[in-house]
């Protein structure tokens, strides 16, 4: 039985056409007296962002233009792996609302982790954004959102949603945005 070994990962990466992540060779596969060096490999990351060896892009976003205060928002995305490696992507959707009541500036409303091979476009159906995820909380006296237990209300208006693919601080900048209009009047979720 013949066993062919590459002298370095550089040789192997030239053969397959893309850089390989750093691997530590098994001592039995490296001949005694030979040297082994890892090729330089750069991740697509900045501090605090998470580690990724590839890049992704949002190809399409499919969501309803408007929803009622008691309706869930289904979100279906097409994500393309534009990088040089098979990889998982964590897709996050953040919500910002302009309402005249105390509410969080930006909040995570749904996410999913999916595997996408090199060059493929995956259709990802995210968990629906339920009415509770886009509500404001007030106490019985109507004072603020931080007093619990409280009542949850959904307010009419624009729901500004931002899709992030692991980018650092994407909740506030970057990513790809879309808007869904919430129709109706101020609705107590206990009546839904």
Secondary structure, DSSP 8 states (H G I E B T S, - for coil): ------S-HHHHHHHHTS--------GGGS-TT----------S--TTS---SS-EEEEEEEE-SEE-TT--EEEEEEEEE-SSS-EEEEEEEEEEE--SS---SSEEEEEEEEEE-TT-EEEEEEEEE-GGGG-EEE-TTS--TTSSS-EEEE--EEEEEEEESS-TTTTTSSSEEEEEEE-SS-EEGGG-
